[in-house]
Amino acid sequence: MHPSSLHDRRLDRLFDALPPDRPFTRAEARRESVSDGHLRELVAHHYVRRALPGVYVSSGIPDSTGLRCECLAMVVPDDAVVCDRHAGWLHGAQMVLAPDEHLELRPISVFRTTRGRRLRNGLADSGERALANEDVVEMHGLRVTSTLRTACDLGRSRYPANAIAAMDSMLRTGSFTKDDLLRATATRFRGMRWVSTLRAIAPLTDRRSESPGESVLRLRWIEAGLPDPEPQLPVVCDDGTVAYLDIGNRDLRYGAEYDGAEWHSTPEQRDHDWARRESCQDTGWLIDAFRRDNLYGRHADADSVMRRSADGRARRAA
């Protein structure tokens, strides 16, 4: 028998002694007679990978925030709490993750309730934070900030666009109401960083926005000083079909939509968008479509475009 075959069989036997479908610690491996040296071999030959110091997982298990939380739960102290974007993801608000984070996960946001102590490892972005008892729940074996506290933390952002997108997404979980959010923002977080953003944006939140782009588009509409926008506004077309606009105003008969790259890029998707908007415009509506560059960055112009279109509709109605 070829020596390499013997080597592979030995590694196979070592690997078979380890948990195949969950993370495990170095101590667990030792109990199964898999030494530290064996683990190094298994890592080198891609049987397992090291998730963080002292915690390993089969290489066949895909990376995910949930898996990382399982890994952290095996080693974090009792006073460590998952918070911010990753708490939101665990609560079901998937769109609170950073752009493209579903492709390459970033360090988990973890804070400790004990002053002067930080958690340091490659999977955690750690710090300190004051949390009340009602701010913390248990999920996946970890302590996690509640949905309401997570929404408030995400709303305390330097950038209003990030704040409204995150808080809209948290509202869509259905576990708290807008009134709950407004009460929390009015009575808590005094003196905390970016609380002014939280308190300014919380009254503008709306669970009907279905993507971060739609949330930011609504913010740009409001910043342009236009009449109140209605998210997911239904328009009955001449053929009887109903088209739902991302945002719009019935009095102006004006709507705006966000064409994100994921759902509005292929020829088929663009043809569908054109046909749907054409049907709405045949009934007397004006619709503007915006992409990411219209909403973000130095050359963002969504507010001026919407203001110009809305002014034109108002003059026409007069």
C-alpha positions as MATLAB code, in Angstrom:
seq = 'MHPSSLHDRRLDRLFDALPPDRPFTRAEARRESVSDGHLRELVAHHYVRRALPGVYVSSGIPDSTGLRCECLAMVVPDDAVVCDRHAGWLHGAQMVLAPDEHLELRPISVFRTTRGRRLRNGLADSGERALANEDVVEMHGLRVTSTLRTACDLGRSRYPANAIAAMDSMLRTGSFTKDDLLRATATRFRGMRWVSTLRAIAPLTDRRSESPGESVLRLRWIEAGLPDPEPQLPVVCDDGTVAYLDIGNRDLRYGAEYDGAEWHSTPEQRDHDWARRESCQDTGWLIDAFRRDNLYGRHADADSVMRRSADGRARRAA';
ca = [
       0.000    0.000    0.000;
       1.277    3.464   -0.844;
       2.505    5.389    2.216;
       0.249    8.338    1.413;
      -2.803    6.050    1.552;
      -1.831    4.944    5.054;
      -1.416    8.602    6.011;
      -4.847    9.512    4.604;
      -6.521    6.618    6.428;
      -4.948    7.713    9.691;
      -6.245   11.251    9.199;
      -9.646    9.872    8.231;
      -9.815    7.911   11.497;
      -8.804   10.958   13.524;
     -11.364   13.101   11.718;
     -14.101   10.500   12.276;
     -13.555   10.792   16.025;
     -14.518   14.472   15.980;
     -17.997   16.089   15.849;
     -18.935   16.340   12.145;
     -21.706   18.937   12.333;
     -20.796   21.437   15.044;
     -17.807   23.294   16.454;
     -15.671   21.576   19.078;
     -12.963   22.611   21.489;
      -9.402   21.409   21.788;
     -10.389   19.822   25.104;
     -13.121   17.790   23.370;
     -10.627   16.600   20.770;
      -8.216   15.480   23.474;
     -10.951   13.429   25.115;
     -11.264   11.562   21.802;
      -7.483   10.931   21.741;
      -6.924   13.618   19.105;
      -3.880   15.540   20.296;
      -2.859   19.111   19.525;
      -0.391   17.730   16.991;
      -3.149   15.720   15.329;
      -5.302   18.853   15.130;
      -2.484   20.728   13.429;
      -2.253   17.931   10.856;
      -6.000   17.959   10.269;
      -5.916   21.718    9.771;
      -2.944   21.484    7.404;
      -4.756   18.897    5.269;
      -8.050   20.858    5.309;
     -10.083   18.336    7.287;
     -10.912   20.991    9.872;
     -10.275   24.698   10.279;
      -9.564   26.736   13.370;
     -12.444   29.120   14.008;
     -10.677   30.901   16.865;
      -8.096   29.912   19.470;
      -9.159   26.615   21.007;
     -12.221   26.092   18.774;
     -12.331   24.058   15.558;
     -14.958   23.057   13.009;
     -15.153   20.644   10.088;
     -14.053   22.270    6.834;
     -17.250   21.015    5.214;
     -19.427   23.299    7.339;
     -19.913   26.665    5.578;
     -19.120   29.848    7.423;
     -22.078   31.810    8.782;
     -22.913   34.222   11.538;
     -24.801   31.475   13.353;
     -21.775   29.190   13.219;
     -19.538   31.950   14.514;
     -21.921   32.509   17.396;
     -21.777   28.800   18.194;
     -18.000   29.065   18.248;
     -18.049   32.135   20.446;
     -20.556   30.543   22.819;
     -17.976   27.877   23.600;
     -15.375   30.342   24.843;
     -16.830   33.776   25.630;
     -17.293   34.828   29.255;
     -20.792   35.032   30.715;
     -20.839   38.825   30.477;
     -20.201   38.923   26.710;
     -23.163   40.047   24.589;
     -23.560   39.921   20.792;
     -24.869   43.255   19.543;
     -25.323   45.630   16.592;
     -25.474   44.141   13.050;
     -24.957   40.547   14.112;
     -27.591   40.710   16.829;
     -29.980   42.047   14.180;
     -29.083   39.186   11.827;
     -29.750   36.635   14.548;
     -33.149   38.238   15.169;
     -34.043   37.782   11.485;
     -33.201   41.236   10.123;
     -30.788   39.916    7.519;
     -30.390   43.218    5.700;
     -28.651   44.892    8.641;
     -25.386   43.173    7.708;
     -22.804   45.334    6.000;
     -22.733   45.300    2.159;
     -21.516   41.913    0.853;
     -21.124   40.575    4.411;
     -23.252   37.597    3.413;
     -20.322   36.693    1.125;
     -17.479   37.271    3.591;
     -18.429   37.628    7.234;
     -16.693   40.244    9.339;
     -15.814   39.981   13.032;
     -18.861   39.482   15.255;
     -19.852   42.592   17.221;
     -19.467   41.637   20.891;
     -19.552   43.865   23.962;
     -18.940   43.144   27.605;
     -20.920   44.438   30.550;
     -17.887   44.432   32.846;
     -15.920   47.656   32.763;
     -12.330   47.523   31.671;
     -12.512   44.070   30.114;
     -12.438   43.385   26.374;
     -12.727   40.149   24.438;
      -9.831   39.651   22.039;
      -9.891   37.068   19.248;
     -10.120   36.983   15.472;
     -13.890   36.552   15.350;
     -14.960   39.292   17.735;
     -15.045   43.073   17.456;
     -15.194   43.808   21.173;
     -15.743   46.756   23.471;
     -17.733   47.861   26.500;
     -21.373   48.937   26.736;
     -23.911   49.627   29.489;
     -26.849   47.221   29.119;
     -29.987   46.891   31.248;
     -31.391   43.447   32.041;
     -34.223   43.888   29.531;
     -31.688   44.706   26.817;
     -30.343   41.139   26.693;
     -31.915   37.863   25.510;
     -30.445   34.418   24.896;
     -30.114   32.975   21.384;
     -28.005   30.137   20.009;
     -26.509   29.709   23.458;
     -25.319   33.316   23.460;
     -26.482   36.459   25.160;
     -27.705   38.875   22.481;
     -29.119   42.381   22.634;
     -32.920   42.447   22.298;
     -34.517   43.549   19.055;
     -35.481   46.943   20.492;
     -32.043   47.592   21.988;
     -30.405   46.431   18.755;
     -32.549   48.864   16.749;
     -31.548   51.712   19.051;
     -27.865   50.805   18.880;
     -27.953   50.617   15.082;
     -29.778   53.940   14.987;
     -26.913   55.589   16.836;
     -24.919   55.925   13.651;
     -22.916   58.799   12.275;
     -24.812   58.455    9.003;
     -28.614   58.934    8.916;
     -28.868   56.673    5.848;
     -27.351   53.759    7.770;
     -29.582   54.476   10.748;
     -32.885   54.490    8.860;
     -32.029   51.380    6.837;
     -31.120   49.423    9.962;
     -34.074   50.573   12.063;
     -36.557   49.881    9.249;
     -35.128   46.380    8.977;
     -35.424   45.810   12.726;
     -39.029   47.081   12.707;
     -39.851   44.478   10.056;
     -39.086   41.695   12.551;
     -42.433   42.567   14.164;
     -41.151   42.076   17.709;
     -41.639   45.715   18.725;
     -43.668   48.668   17.474;
     -42.693   52.104   16.280;
     -44.227   53.501   19.468;
     -41.901   51.234   21.473;
     -38.967   52.612   19.504;
     -40.014   56.232   20.018;
     -40.466   55.738   23.762;
     -37.033   54.135   24.067;
     -35.278   56.837   22.079;
     -36.973   59.626   24.026;
     -35.986   58.378   27.475;
     -32.655   56.603   27.035;
     -29.138   57.037   25.654;
     -28.656   60.630   26.818;
     -25.090   61.713   26.186;
     -24.243   58.609   24.143;
     -22.477   58.871   20.819;
     -24.680   59.758   17.829;
     -27.865   59.785   19.921;
     -28.894   62.879   17.933;
     -29.060   60.728   14.785;
     -31.142   58.118   16.597;
     -33.670   60.659   17.846;
     -33.910   62.447   14.505;
     -34.385   59.292   12.437;
     -36.593   57.169   14.731;
     -39.775   59.161   13.897;
     -39.109   58.574   10.177;
     -38.881   54.769   10.380;
     -41.385   52.590    8.531;
     -41.519   48.798    8.478;
     -43.010   48.773    4.965;
     -39.688   49.496    3.256;
     -38.425   46.205    1.862;
     -34.720   46.944    1.397;
     -32.039   49.316    2.673;
     -32.124   51.119   -0.678;
     -35.846   51.771   -0.345;
     -35.323   53.091    3.180;
     -32.616   55.505    2.067;
     -34.684   56.582   -0.942;
     -37.505   57.471    1.446;
     -35.054   59.472    3.573;
     -33.886   61.390    0.496;
     -37.534   62.116   -0.373;
     -38.127   63.518    3.119;
     -34.888   65.526    3.000;
     -36.081   67.055   -0.283;
     -39.080   68.496    1.567;
     -41.721   66.640   -0.463;
     -45.192   65.708    0.851;
     -45.294   62.562    2.984;
     -44.242   59.446    1.026;
     -46.216   56.202    1.195;
     -44.096   53.029    0.974;
     -45.364   50.175   -1.211;
     -48.005   52.436   -2.719;
     -50.502   50.476   -4.888;
     -51.356   51.832   -8.340;
     -54.229   50.263  -10.304;
     -53.250   50.111  -13.983;
     -55.608   50.361  -16.964;
     -55.586   46.581  -17.441;
     -56.676   46.023  -13.836;
     -53.316   44.871  -12.525;
     -51.884   46.469   -9.393;
     -48.301   47.764   -9.341;
     -46.656   48.629   -6.041;
     -44.288   51.593   -6.069;
     -41.406   51.693   -3.592;
     -42.588   55.127   -2.444;
     -45.023   57.671   -3.803;
     -47.586   60.363   -3.104;
     -51.154   60.062   -4.359;
     -51.883   63.794   -4.496;
     -48.886   64.431   -6.738;
     -49.328   61.145   -8.592;
     -45.571   60.868   -8.356;
     -43.508   57.848   -7.347;
     -39.866   56.886   -6.911;
     -38.213   53.479   -6.986;
     -34.832   52.071   -6.052;
     -33.254   49.723   -8.582;
     -30.724   47.705   -6.609;
     -28.163   45.682   -8.526;
     -29.382   42.325   -7.236;
     -32.957   42.550   -8.559;
     -32.776   45.112  -11.348;
     -29.746   44.290  -13.498;
     -30.558   41.550  -16.013;
     -32.289   42.350  -19.324;
     -35.348   40.428  -18.133;
     -35.511   42.376  -14.885;
     -35.076   45.709  -16.645;
     -37.775   44.826  -19.198;
     -40.156   43.941  -16.367;
     -39.407   47.207  -14.566;
     -39.966   49.219  -17.757;
     -43.281   47.529  -18.550;
     -44.602   47.945  -15.005;
     -43.667   51.614  -14.836;
     -45.043   52.268  -18.311;
     -48.384   50.822  -17.176;
     -48.403   53.169  -14.183;
     -47.478   56.187  -16.287;
     -50.305   55.382  -18.708;
     -52.668   56.122  -15.801;
     -51.148   59.566  -15.235;
     -48.315   58.789  -12.822;
     -44.732   60.013  -13.133;
     -42.101   57.597  -11.831;
     -38.380   58.164  -11.384;
     -35.975   55.251  -10.878;
     -32.758   55.599   -8.894;
     -29.661   53.496   -8.409;
     -27.037   53.404   -5.685;
     -24.993   56.299   -7.087;
     -28.077   58.514   -6.900;
     -28.388   57.906   -3.157;
     -24.823   57.720   -1.847;
     -21.587   59.600   -2.349;
     -20.440   62.972   -3.588;
     -22.570   62.874   -6.725;
     -25.832   61.752   -5.097;
     -28.697   63.655   -6.696;
     -31.869   61.804   -5.722;
     -33.186   64.654   -3.577;
     -32.787   67.273   -6.317;
     -34.263   64.987   -9.005;
     -37.293   64.172   -6.843;
     -37.794   67.816   -5.880;
     -37.715   68.885   -9.525;
     -40.179   66.167  -10.567;
     -42.522   66.852   -7.653;
     -42.490   70.596   -8.360;
     -43.410   69.871  -11.962;
     -46.312   67.677  -10.874;
     -47.540   70.347   -8.464;
     -47.483   73.032  -11.183;
     -49.325   70.706  -13.540;
     -52.023   70.034  -10.939;
     -52.453   73.760  -10.359;
];
